[in-house]
Each structure stands twice: as structure tokens, then as C-alpha cells.
Amino acid sequence: MKIYNTLTRKKEEFYADDKENVQLYSCGPTVYSYAHIGNLRTYIFMDILRRILRYEGYKLKHVMNITDVGHLVSDADEGEDKMVKTAREQQKSPWEIARYYTEAFFQDMEELNIMKPEIIPKATEHISEMIEFVQGLVEKGYGYETRDGVYFDIGKFKGYGKLSRINLDEQIAGARVEVNEEKRHPADFALWKKASKEHIMQWPSPWGAGYPGWHIECSAMGRKYLGDVFDIHTGGVDHIPIHHENEIAQSEALLGKPAVKYWMHGEFLLVDNGKMSKSLGNTYTIYDLKKKGFTPLTFRYFCLNAHYRNKLNFTWEAMKAAQTAYNRLLGGALAHKKAGGGENEVDQEIINTFKNEFEEAITDDLNIPKALGIVWNVIRHETKSSALFDLLVQFDKVLGLDIDKVEEKIEDEREVELDDEIKELIEKRQQARKDKNWKLADEIRDELKDMGITLEDTPKGVRVVWKNIENGFISLFFMCFQGVGGGRPPRF
């Protein structure tokens, strides 16, 4: 099995000292808001990696942290703690904020078929380990105290910049002007921040009451659960230049050796070929996708069509195409399942060829787009056979697309959430019918039909049938009575 190591910038043969205990660490969410689909693409990549490792016979000890303190508004140790900021804005405690958004994150994970890591530690429950880590760095001369905290002296760590290939002199020259004058270098990063008496989240330490820096959290929790050296560390490419660079510096400074063998990073999800940003209003959530009539697994299928190291452009048109393709895939799988065996048996040699091609793809740096091509070759095979369906189910242990539940997914009539524009049109038509304005009611029905939505009037109300595919493999609906709506609110 080959994987791309960001540290060396090349594909490497994956080797684990103990195949029964592959150690994997993934940077988890900062739970101050809902995860957007860009975040979730990274966790789908994480999930595919762990599924492939398990498919190849490895047993995992996988850690994913929950950051519920210490992540400042700027990743470069500037601004307010994100948890405290959201707590103030929503007039809740940071712990209430953390609990709510942690639950929302795991709901998204479940809907996307992202498997839970074996260990999910919270930063606030590991403060003592972080303090101990910082003390070790101070004793070794890598950490120094200022009036507002304890900082890591990157000038003393000779390997700084080896992950991101950043030149230290260039980083110092490009640092922000409003930097702490007590820092030895502008790019030095916080290991521990001192807190004012009014600060909600703080703990006692040798340097006074305060809270941990964001970067120290992953190093401390990774070391606690995986030991001094572990196999793989994953995250998004946005973590490379700051967060993961700083993790490497502080861990290697303390241990005197590399803590991670392989670094793996998932690329950005773009929106309309541009950056995803809250200020641009294009940070969509799973809830937003469902409002548009897309299932979470449609988004998962959409993500699987691009290699994890390539940028992926999100558009609503691309999601419609993914919905069509995913439902065709389910329909093709069902055709194999219903064919049964007997006269429809396929030569074992054909099955072995498909299997070898699939395994060759997934073990070549997680080449899921190529693996999906093999799946489609199985779907399109001229002989329909339950043996090929069984093969698809086996492949789905990696893909996570619920192929084993194909009958349930196709035949189940599901409740879907509709966006505000569609809800308004349905309600307007209901009022037109009430007013006996049949011409307007028919015009609205035709407009909705052009959008792929059919309205069926029943004695109990309006049945809304949303057809997301061309050849009718699946039909989604709900009943409209007094009105339509529901779903997750934007905040609590």
C-alpha cells in the first residue's frame, strides 16, 4: 500500500511496525459552529483512509480530538477564543456551545457514513497533559514566558518549516505588525495563554491561570493515546503551514525525534471555483444540502469522484449530476441483486479481475475515483448476477455508500426538506386552490414540475414527489398539510 507523505512530497510504501495496532491521529473539529461541507470533505477523506486500512487487514487505534478551548479567531494566536466568542454572541456558556455543536458534528458524521474513531478526546479534559508538555519544553529551553503567556522559540528548532517548506526568514519578515513585542521572533507561537480574571475558560498552571494554545492540544493528546511515535497524522491542507508545522516543532523539540511517520492532507473544497468563506455566504452545511433535496450520501458520492489531494469544485449543478449518478449506481446494484444466481452466475475469473483492479486502485494512495470506475464496470457488466452484487457490497466497505441497503434506499419513500422558494410556491398554490383560482394553481404546478417536483392532491393534503434522477430509480416525498418546513435551526 502506497500513500503520499506531505513531509517528503512523494508516495511511500506504507509500513507499520505492528499491523495489529496501526496508530492514526486526525485533527478534529473546533466545536463553535456547524461543520461546513469543506470541513466534512476532510473527514470523508479521513474515513476513506481508515476504511482502506481495515479493508487491507490492519487494525486501528484512531484518535480524533475535539477542540473545545484554545483555538483563537486567527490560527496565528491572535484574537479571541472561538468558543468564548460564540458563547458571548449566543448568550450561552462555552460548555453549552461545545456540547451542542459536538452533537451536531457527530450527527453529520453519521449521515455521511463516516466511521467514528476509536478514541475521541476533548481538549478541556486533558489540560494536565498539556501543562506537562509545556513544562517539558520550557525545561529544554524551547519555551519562554511573557506577560501574556508561554511561547515556543522557533529560532531554537532547526527543522522549523520542513513540512510546509517555509523559509523561516521569510516567515518572520511576513509576520503581522501588531505582534507581541516580548516575542523573540514574530512567528513564535503560544503554548499557553494567560487569562484575565473575567475570562470564562481558564485553569491554574505554573505560569498563572490560563488556557492552552491550540497547537499543543493535538501534540499532548496524540502522545497520551498513541505514544511518542505513531504512524499517520491527517488533516486539511490549511493545517500544513501553521498548525501541523507547529505540532512538528513542539513534539520533536520535546522528544528529540520525529513523532509522526506519515503526514497526509486533504485538499480544499472550492465553491463555484472560488474560496469557501463565511463572508461570501457560501459555507454550506449538510442541513443546507438537505433543504435543496440532496441526501448526505449524495455529497459523499460527489466527494469520492475527486482524489483527496486534488481540489474539488462544488456547484449545485455538480450536486444534481452526483445525485443522478448515485441513484443510477443504486439502481444498477439492485438489478444485480434481483438477478440471483443459477444461470446468471459470473465466472470467478471475472470477479477476481474486478477485485484485483479495485484493490490496486485503493492501495495506490487512495485512488477512489479509479476505484469508482471499477465499480461502474461491475454495474454495467452485461450479465446481471447476485455474485456481482456481493462484490459491490464488499467494495462498499471502502466506499461507504450503503450499497448493502440498496432495496431500502430505493423503495423507501423519504421525507426531504425543501428550500424556502419551493415551500413558498407550494403554499401559494394551496392558497390559490382555496381561493378557487385554478389558473394560478395550475401555473404553479407546472413551474414546480419544471424543477423536478410533482404535486399530487390527496384527501389528506398535498403529496410532494421530488424526482432527482432521469430514469426513476428513486422517488422522495413528504406530505404537505398546513405547511412545510422543519429541520435543523441555524443556532440554538
GUVO-375318 format. One line per 2 residues: number of its first residue (from 1); their letters; for each residue x, y, z of C-alpha. Coordinates in nm, 2 decimals, always signed. Layout:
BEGIN
NUM) a) X,Y,Z  ...
***
This chain:
BEGIN
1) mk) +0.00,+0.00,+0.00  +0.14,+0.34,-0.10
3) iy) +0.04,+0.67,+0.05  +0.16,+1.03,-0.02
5) nt) +0.36,+1.17,+0.26  +0.34,+1.55,+0.27
7) lt) +0.66,+1.57,+0.47  +0.87,+1.41,+0.19
9) rk) +0.64,+1.52,-0.10  +0.63,+1.17,-0.25
11) ke) +0.44,+0.85,-0.24  +0.58,+0.60,+0.00
13) ef) +0.52,+0.24,+0.08  +0.32,+0.23,+0.40
15) ya) +0.49,+0.02,+0.66  +0.35,-0.03,+1.02
17) dd) +0.56,-0.18,+1.29  +0.25,-0.36,+1.42
19) ke) -0.02,-0.45,+1.17  -0.25,-0.52,+1.47
21) nv) -0.21,-0.17,+1.60  -0.19,+0.10,+1.33
23) ql) -0.19,+0.43,+1.51  -0.37,+0.72,+1.34
25) ys) -0.44,+1.07,+1.46  -0.68,+1.32,+1.29
27) cg) -0.73,+1.68,+1.37  -1.09,+1.71,+1.48
29) pt) -1.34,+2.00,+1.48  -1.34,+2.32,+1.68
31) vy) -1.69,+2.30,+1.81  -1.80,+2.66,+1.80
33) sy) -2.03,+2.63,+1.49  -2.17,+2.38,+1.24
35) ah) -1.91,+2.20,+1.03  -1.94,+2.32,+0.67
37) ig) -1.91,+2.09,+0.37  -1.54,+2.19,+0.32
39) nl) -1.46,+2.06,+0.67  -1.67,+1.75,+0.60
41) rt) -1.48,+1.67,+0.28  -1.16,+1.63,+0.50
43) yi) -1.34,+1.39,+0.73  -1.47,+1.19,+0.44
45) fm) -1.10,+1.16,+0.33  -1.01,+1.05,+0.69
47) di) -1.29,+0.79,+0.68  -1.18,+0.65,+0.34
49) lr) -0.82,+0.61,+0.48  -0.94,+0.42,+0.78
51) ri) -1.18,+0.21,+0.57  -0.90,+0.11,+0.33
53) lr) -0.66,+0.03,+0.61  -0.92,-0.20,+0.76
55) ye) -1.00,-0.35,+0.42  -0.63,-0.43,+0.39
57) gy) -0.64,-0.62,+0.72  -0.49,-0.36,+0.95
59) kl) -0.64,-0.30,+1.30  -0.66,+0.06,+1.40
61) kh) -0.62,+0.28,+1.71  -0.76,+0.60,+1.57
63) vm) -0.77,+0.93,+1.77  -0.97,+1.24,+1.67
65) ni) -0.97,+1.53,+1.91  -1.25,+1.77,+1.99
67) td) -1.12,+2.13,+2.03  -1.34,+2.30,+2.28
69) vg) -1.09,+2.56,+2.41  -0.78,+2.75,+2.29
71) hl) -0.85,+2.79,+1.91  -0.83,+3.17,+1.86
73) vs) -1.01,+3.35,+1.58  -0.67,+3.37,+1.40
75) da) -0.48,+3.05,+1.37  -0.17,+3.26,+1.44
77) de) -0.25,+3.32,+1.81  -0.44,+3.64,+1.76
79) ge) -0.79,+3.75,+1.86  -1.05,+3.59,+2.08
81) dk) -1.10,+3.22,+2.16  -1.37,+3.10,+1.91
83) mv) -1.56,+2.91,+2.18  -1.58,+3.22,+2.41
85) kt) -1.67,+3.45,+2.12  -1.97,+3.22,+2.01
87) ar) -2.08,+3.18,+2.38  -2.10,+3.55,+2.42
89) eq) -2.29,+3.60,+2.09  -2.54,+3.33,+2.17
91) qk) -2.56,+3.41,+2.54  -2.46,+3.05,+2.64
93) sp) -2.17,+2.91,+2.83  -1.88,+2.77,+2.63
95) we) -1.96,+2.42,+2.76  -2.32,+2.45,+2.63
97) ia) -2.18,+2.57,+2.29  -1.93,+2.28,+2.28
99) ry) -2.19,+2.02,+2.37  -2.45,+2.14,+2.11
101) yt) -2.21,+2.17,+1.82  -2.03,+1.84,+1.91
103) ea) -2.36,+1.66,+1.88  -2.44,+1.84,+1.55
105) ff) -2.10,+1.73,+1.42  -2.15,+1.37,+1.50
107) qd) -2.50,+1.38,+1.35  -2.33,+1.50,+1.02
109) me) -2.07,+1.22,+1.06  -2.34,+0.96,+1.10
111) el) -2.54,+1.08,+0.80  -2.23,+1.08,+0.58
113) ni) -2.14,+0.72,+0.69  -1.81,+0.85,+0.85
115) mk) -1.70,+0.59,+1.10  -1.62,+0.71,+1.45
117) pe) -1.25,+0.69,+1.55  -1.18,+0.46,+1.85
119) ii) -1.08,+0.74,+2.08  -1.23,+1.10,+2.08
121) pk) -1.07,+1.31,+2.35  -1.18,+1.66,+2.44
123) at) -0.92,+1.93,+2.49  -1.08,+2.05,+2.81
125) eh) -1.04,+1.71,+2.97  -0.66,+1.70,+2.90
127) is) -0.53,+2.02,+3.05  -0.29,+1.85,+3.28
129) em) -0.12,+1.66,+2.99  -0.08,+1.99,+2.81
131) ie) +0.07,+2.17,+3.11  +0.32,+1.88,+3.15
133) fv) +0.41,+1.91,+2.78  +0.47,+2.28,+2.80
135) qg) +0.68,+2.24,+3.12  +0.90,+1.99,+2.93
137) lv) +0.95,+2.24,+2.65  +1.04,+2.52,+2.90
139) ek) +1.29,+2.30,+3.08  +1.46,+2.22,+2.75
141) gy) +1.48,+2.58,+2.66  +1.23,+2.58,+2.38
143) gy) +0.96,+2.76,+2.57  +0.98,+3.11,+2.74
145) et) +0.74,+3.31,+2.94  +0.60,+3.66,+2.86
147) rd) +0.34,+3.88,+3.02  +0.06,+3.72,+2.82
149) gv) +0.17,+3.35,+2.80  +0.43,+3.10,+2.72
151) yf) +0.57,+3.08,+2.37  +0.77,+2.84,+2.16
153) di) +1.10,+2.97,+2.03  +1.11,+2.86,+1.67
155) gk) +1.46,+3.00,+1.63  +1.59,+2.72,+1.85
157) fk) +1.43,+2.45,+1.65  +1.65,+2.39,+1.35
159) gy) +1.39,+2.19,+1.15  +1.12,+2.45,+1.15
161) gk) +0.95,+2.48,+0.81  +1.02,+2.13,+0.69
163) ls) +0.66,+2.03,+0.64  +0.54,+2.35,+0.46
165) ri) +0.88,+2.43,+0.31  +0.85,+2.77,+0.46
167) nl) +1.17,+2.98,+0.49  +1.20,+3.10,+0.85
169) de) +1.34,+3.44,+0.75  +1.06,+3.49,+0.50
171) qi) +0.80,+3.39,+0.77  +0.95,+3.64,+1.02
173) ag) +0.96,+3.92,+0.76  +0.60,+3.85,+0.66
175) ar) +0.46,+3.83,+1.02  +0.19,+4.08,+1.12
177) ve) +0.29,+4.41,+1.26  +0.07,+4.41,+1.57
179) vn) +0.28,+4.13,+1.72  +0.37,+4.08,+2.09
181) ee) +0.69,+4.28,+2.14  +0.81,+4.03,+2.40
183) kr) +0.83,+3.75,+2.14  +1.18,+3.66,+2.05
185) hp) +1.06,+3.61,+1.69  +0.74,+3.73,+1.54
187) ad) +0.64,+3.38,+1.43  +0.68,+3.22,+1.78
189) fa) +0.35,+3.06,+1.87  +0.16,+3.02,+2.20
191) lw) +0.20,+2.71,+2.41  -0.01,+2.86,+2.70
193) kk) -0.21,+3.18,+2.72  -0.26,+3.37,+3.04
195) as) -0.62,+3.47,+3.11  -0.77,+3.77,+3.27
197) ke) -1.00,+3.72,+3.58  -1.30,+3.77,+3.35
199) hi) -1.20,+3.50,+3.10  -1.46,+3.22,+3.13
201) mq) -1.23,+2.92,+3.04  -0.91,+2.91,+3.25
203) wp) -0.71,+2.66,+3.45  -0.43,+2.70,+3.71
205) sp) -0.08,+2.65,+3.58  +0.29,+2.72,+3.68
207) wg) +0.25,+3.05,+3.48  -0.08,+3.16,+3.63
209) ag) -0.44,+3.09,+3.53  -0.49,+3.05,+3.16
211) yp) -0.57,+2.81,+2.88  -0.36,+2.60,+2.63
213) gw) -0.25,+2.71,+2.29  -0.43,+2.54,+2.00
215) hi) -0.13,+2.36,+1.87  -0.02,+2.20,+2.20
217) ec) -0.35,+2.03,+2.23  -0.30,+1.78,+1.94
219) sa) +0.06,+1.70,+2.04  -0.04,+1.63,+2.40
221) mg) -0.34,+1.42,+2.32  -0.17,+1.23,+2.04
223) rk) +0.12,+1.15,+2.27  -0.12,+1.04,+2.56
225) yl) -0.31,+0.79,+2.35  -0.07,+0.69,+2.07
227) gd) +0.27,+0.72,+2.24  +0.58,+0.92,+2.15
229) vf) +0.58,+0.80,+1.79  +0.28,+0.70,+1.58
231) di) +0.21,+0.60,+1.22  -0.02,+0.86,+1.04
233) ht) -0.14,+1.21,+1.11  -0.42,+1.35,+0.89
235) gg) -0.59,+1.69,+0.84  -0.67,+1.95,+0.58
237) vd) -0.41,+2.13,+0.37  -0.49,+2.45,+0.56
239) hi) -0.32,+2.29,+0.86  +0.01,+2.25,+0.69
241) pi) +0.17,+2.60,+0.72  +0.08,+2.67,+1.08
243) hh) -0.09,+2.41,+1.29  +0.09,+2.10,+1.17
245) en) +0.42,+2.28,+1.13  +0.39,+2.39,+1.50
247) ei) +0.29,+2.04,+1.61  +0.61,+1.90,+1.45
249) aq) +0.83,+2.17,+1.61  +0.70,+2.12,+1.97
251) se) +0.68,+1.74,+1.95  +1.02,+1.69,+1.81
253) al) +1.17,+1.95,+2.04  +1.04,+1.76,+2.34
255) lg) +1.11,+1.41,+2.22  +1.43,+1.47,+2.02
257) kp) +1.29,+1.26,+1.73  +1.00,+1.27,+1.48
259) av) +0.67,+1.19,+1.64  +0.48,+1.10,+1.31
261) ky) +0.59,+0.88,+1.03  +0.34,+0.98,+0.76
263) wm) +0.16,+1.31,+0.72  -0.15,+1.31,+0.50
265) hg) -0.36,+1.61,+0.39  -0.69,+1.65,+0.21
267) ef) -0.73,+1.94,-0.04  -0.97,+2.23,-0.04
269) ll) -1.33,+2.22,-0.15  -1.40,+2.52,-0.37
271) vd) -1.74,+2.68,-0.43  -1.80,+2.80,-0.78
273) ng) -1.42,+2.78,-0.84  -1.36,+3.02,-0.55
275) km) -1.27,+3.01,-0.19  -1.53,+2.90,+0.06
277) sk) -1.58,+3.18,+0.31  -1.85,+3.28,+0.57
279) sl) -1.81,+3.64,+0.45  -1.91,+3.53,+0.10
281) gn) -2.21,+3.34,+0.23  -2.10,+3.01,+0.06
283) ty) -2.02,+2.79,+0.36  -2.29,+2.54,+0.31
285) ti) -2.38,+2.27,+0.57  -2.54,+1.93,+0.54
287) yd) -2.86,+2.09,+0.65  -2.84,+2.33,+0.35
289) lk) -2.79,+2.04,+0.12  -3.09,+1.86,+0.26
291) kk) -3.30,+2.17,+0.22  -3.22,+2.16,-0.15
293) gf) -3.33,+1.80,-0.17  -2.99,+1.63,-0.17
295) tp) -2.92,+1.34,+0.06  -2.59,+1.34,+0.26
297) lt) -2.47,+1.03,+0.08  -2.50,+1.22,-0.25
299) fr) -2.24,+1.46,-0.11  -2.03,+1.17,-0.01
301) yf) -2.05,+1.03,-0.36  -1.97,+1.37,-0.50
303) cl) -1.65,+1.39,-0.29  -1.54,+1.03,-0.39
305) na) -1.52,+1.14,-0.76  -1.21,+1.35,-0.69
307) hy) -0.88,+1.24,-0.55  -0.83,+1.36,-0.19
309) rn) -0.52,+1.55,-0.29  -0.70,+1.74,-0.57
311) kl) -0.91,+2.05,-0.53  -1.28,+1.98,-0.58
313) nf) -1.53,+2.24,-0.71  -1.87,+2.24,-0.55
315) tw) -2.17,+2.37,-0.75  -2.54,+2.29,-0.73
317) ea) -2.53,+2.16,-1.09  -2.25,+1.92,-0.99
319) mk) -2.46,+1.80,-0.70  -2.75,+1.73,-0.93
321) aa) -2.52,+1.53,-1.15  -2.39,+1.34,-0.85
323) qt) -2.75,+1.27,-0.73  -2.83,+1.13,-1.07
325) ay) -2.52,+0.92,-1.09  -2.55,+0.79,-0.73
327) nr) -2.91,+0.68,-0.78  -2.82,+0.51,-1.11
329) ll) -2.55,+0.33,-0.92  -2.80,+0.21,-0.66
331) gg) -3.04,+0.10,-0.94  -2.76,-0.09,-1.12
333) al) -2.67,-0.26,-0.79  -3.03,-0.36,-0.74
335) ah) -3.05,-0.51,-1.08  -2.76,-0.74,-0.99
337) kk) -2.92,-0.83,-0.66  -3.26,-0.92,-0.81
339) ag) -3.09,-1.13,-1.08  -3.00,-1.40,-0.83
341) gg) -2.75,-1.68,-0.92  -2.81,-2.00,-1.12
343) en) -2.80,-1.93,-1.49  -2.67,-1.58,-1.41
345) ev) -2.35,-1.69,-1.25  -2.04,-1.50,-1.35
347) dq) -1.70,-1.67,-1.39  -1.49,-1.64,-1.08
349) ei) -1.20,-1.51,-1.30  -1.41,-1.21,-1.39
351) in) -1.49,-1.14,-1.03  -1.12,-1.18,-0.94
353) tf) -1.02,-0.94,-1.21  -1.26,-0.67,-1.08
355) kn) -1.14,-0.73,-0.72  -0.77,-0.70,-0.81
357) ef) -0.83,-0.38,-1.01  -1.03,-0.23,-0.72
359) ee) -0.76,-0.32,-0.46  -0.49,-0.19,-0.69
361) ai) -0.67,+0.15,-0.71  -0.74,+0.19,-0.34
363) td) -0.39,+0.10,-0.23  -0.23,+0.35,-0.48
365) dl) -0.26,+0.65,-0.25  -0.64,+0.61,-0.20
367) ni) -0.73,+0.64,-0.57  -1.10,+0.63,-0.51
369) pk) -1.20,+0.79,-0.85  -1.03,+0.50,-1.02
371) al) -1.19,+0.26,-0.78  -1.53,+0.41,-0.86
373) gi) -1.46,+0.34,-1.23  -1.42,-0.03,-1.14
375) vw) -1.75,-0.02,-0.95  -1.92,+0.12,-1.26
377) nv) -1.77,-0.16,-1.47  -1.93,-0.41,-1.24
379) ir) -2.26,-0.22,-1.25  -2.26,-0.22,-1.63
381) he) -2.15,-0.58,-1.68  -2.38,-0.75,-1.93
383) tk) -2.45,-1.04,-1.70  -2.66,-0.95,-1.40
385) ss) -2.57,-1.16,-1.11  -2.60,-1.17,-0.73
387) al) -2.23,-1.26,-0.72  -2.16,-0.92,-0.87
389) fd) -2.39,-0.76,-0.61  -2.20,-0.93,-0.33
391) ll) -1.88,-0.79,-0.49  -2.02,-0.44,-0.48
393) vq) -2.12,-0.48,-0.12  -1.76,-0.59,-0.05
395) fd) -1.63,-0.28,-0.23  -1.87,-0.07,-0.03
397) kv) -1.68,-0.14,+0.28  -1.44,+0.12,+0.14
399) lg) -1.68,+0.35,-0.03  -1.95,+0.37,+0.24
401) ld) -2.24,+0.44,+0.00  -2.49,+0.19,+0.16
403) id) -2.50,-0.04,-0.13  -2.60,-0.32,+0.10
405) kv) -2.91,-0.13,+0.18  -3.00,-0.06,-0.18
407) ee) -3.35,-0.20,-0.17  -3.44,+0.00,+0.14
409) ki) -3.29,+0.32,-0.01  -3.47,+0.28,-0.34
411) ed) -3.81,+0.17,-0.22  -3.84,+0.38,+0.09
413) er) -4.03,+0.70,+0.05  -3.84,+0.96,+0.24
415) ev) -3.91,+1.29,+0.39  -3.70,+1.56,+0.24
417) el) -3.66,+1.93,+0.33  -3.74,+2.18,+0.07
419) dd) -3.58,+2.53,+0.04  -3.78,+2.84,+0.11
421) ei) -3.85,+2.92,-0.25  -4.02,+2.58,-0.31
423) ke) -4.21,+2.60,+0.02  -4.34,+2.94,-0.07
425) li) -4.46,+2.82,-0.42  -4.64,+2.52,-0.26
427) ek) -4.81,+2.74,+0.00  -4.91,+2.99,-0.27
429) rq) -5.07,+2.71,-0.48  -5.26,+2.59,-0.17
431) qa) -5.40,+2.93,-0.12  -5.49,+2.96,-0.49
433) rk) -5.68,+2.64,-0.47  -5.85,+2.76,-0.16
435) dk) -5.95,+3.08,-0.34  -6.06,+2.86,-0.64
437) nw) -5.80,+3.04,-0.86  -5.74,+2.73,-1.07
439) kl) -5.54,+2.90,-1.34  -5.28,+3.03,-1.09
441) ad) -5.27,+2.69,-0.92  -5.21,+2.51,-1.25
443) ei) -4.93,+2.76,-1.34  -4.75,+2.70,-1.01
445) rd) -4.79,+2.32,-1.05  -4.63,+2.35,-1.40
447) el) -4.35,+2.57,-1.26  -4.27,+2.31,-0.99
449) kd) -4.28,+2.03,-1.25  -4.01,+2.21,-1.44
451) mg) -3.80,+2.20,-1.12  -3.84,+1.82,-1.10
453) it) -4.12,+1.83,-0.84  -4.47,+1.68,-0.89
455) le) -4.76,+1.77,-0.67  -5.04,+1.51,-0.61
457) dt) -5.35,+1.63,-0.44  -5.49,+1.37,-0.19
459) pk) -5.77,+1.38,+0.07  -5.50,+1.42,+0.34
461) gv) -5.32,+1.71,+0.17  -5.06,+1.76,-0.10
463) rv) -4.81,+1.48,-0.17  -4.48,+1.63,-0.29
465) vw) -4.28,+1.39,-0.51  -3.92,+1.50,-0.58
467) kn) -3.77,+1.32,-0.87  -3.39,+1.38,-0.86
469) ie) -3.30,+1.14,-1.14  -3.39,+1.09,-1.50
471) ng) -3.48,+0.72,-1.51  -3.68,+0.69,-1.20
473) fi) -3.47,+0.47,-0.97  -3.58,+0.67,-0.66
475) sl) -3.86,+0.90,-0.56  -3.86,+1.12,-0.25
477) ff) -4.16,+1.28,-0.09  -4.34,+1.42,+0.21
479) mc) -4.70,+1.51,+0.29  -4.78,+1.88,+0.30
481) fq) -5.07,+1.96,+0.53  -5.09,+2.31,+0.70
483) gv) -4.74,+2.40,+0.57  -4.40,+2.27,+0.51
485) gg) -4.07,+2.32,+0.69  -3.86,+2.18,+0.97
487) gr) -3.50,+2.08,+1.00  -3.21,+2.20,+1.20
489) pp) -3.22,+2.56,+1.30  -2.92,+2.79,+1.23
491) rf) -2.84,+2.81,+1.60  -2.99,+2.70,+1.93
***
